[in-house]
Amino acid sequence: MKSPAITPRANSGIAGIIFSLVALLHALRLLRGWHVVIGDLSVPVWVSWLGLVIAGYLAYQGFQLSRRIRSELKVFGK
């Protein structure tokens, strides 16, 4: 039995949701002052600022692409 393929619109929307959650976690770390330690390495706060900006941008682009695909499908009647 063949599994249903995910559509590009759904894929973009899911990516937008995942990157939104990542951005939210970075924002929570910044607001709550959480310390992150990986092994013996303490992760500096500027990493979360960078992660917040990058993940926020990727979430925005994922939602924009999903919206653009939806509008193109309306134009072409699919």
Secondary structure, 3 states (H helix, E strand, C coil): CCCCCCCHHHHHHHHHHHHHHHHHHHHHHHHHCCCEEECCEEECHHHHHHHHHHHHHHHHHHHHHHHHHHHHHHHHCC
